Amino acid sequence: MLHRMINQADPRQTELPGEVQPSSAPSAATNSTLSPLWWGGAAVLAGGAAAALGLLTYALQVEPLDIRLERLTVRLPGAAGRLPQGGLRILQLSDSHFHGGKYNRRELAKIERVRALTAGLDYDLLFHTGDFIHFDSGLENVLRLLNAVPRPRLGSFGVFGNHDYTHYAMQEALPRMWRTFQAAERMRDPQRGPLARIAAAATRGPRYLRYVRNTPLDGRRTGGNNTDRLTTALAQWGMTLLHNQGFHLVRPELGLDVYLAGVDDVIEGRPRLGDSVCDIPDHAPLILLSHNPDIIASPQLPRVDLVLSGHTHGGQIRVPFWGPAHTQVEFVPRQHVSGFFRHGRTQVYITRGMGEGIPLRFRARPQITLIEVTT
Ligand SMILES: [Fe+2]
């Protein structure tokens, strides 16, 4: 009966065996209702995708090449009467991370940028605070970089960074850190009551993110670089590597009499700050080169007046309202992932460096720094 009433009301609804029904008026009405929503959703998705693509292109292709020359003045009151008139001018390079090979074009562009930024620069000392290379194949570009900047008046010094020693599979870092995090959670669970265990399970994701944010990325070591070859090439070029040792920088005719020291890499080397400073007279002004700023945790740090470091890349990716995606350090406060700060009586400067292993930067522009040390 009901079937018959429907058929009577609209004969087009009658479905005959073996016949394909043409589009009906009600379905056309449905399309006209949904179409604006569909187009609106598609436009939002397309806009989001375009914005994401734009950001990614910027982070991959624009910001990493936009090296800036930044200037810093540091006062060393203890160096009164021991610095040249007008102070000591230091050009700090760091974290060049040269790969060579398929990255060559990009790296040559960076070198040309540094050449342009430093053209005609008159300065005293050239420092490179480590991660010269990412792979041995980057050595040629290290020498190109050093040849691109004007020669300093008084000398060139450097220290090794972790990447000068070691390669890492960084794509494995997050899964490895998840396993480490989970193992720590499993250790803690027996001490938790039932409610605390539920709360811990519910907050595991955000707590893992916080763990990643505050912990150096744990890439698996996959091999090593030829540090002997790098040492020889730098020495032939004219750079002195300070490998757990000090250096008396004295030029009486300029009124210069200060000390430099360099320490081996904190992660992959054998850092011995005590050895670096043991022959330096008490109270003599001392500038320390350390690739990794975690050296500030060393008990000998108070002996140092100024630490110059790199390694953090300024966080490399700085997320709005979140800060550096990660800092690669354990003992440096997050707010000091780059730039100048004081740690006790010691002044510390961390450069964002000019390169990167993973070729991506966002709101952590690469830099080289001209440091003027005065009294
Ligand atoms: Fe680095």
Residues whose N, C-alpha, C, O or C-beta is under 5 A from the ligand:
A	BS01	LIG	D95 D131 H311
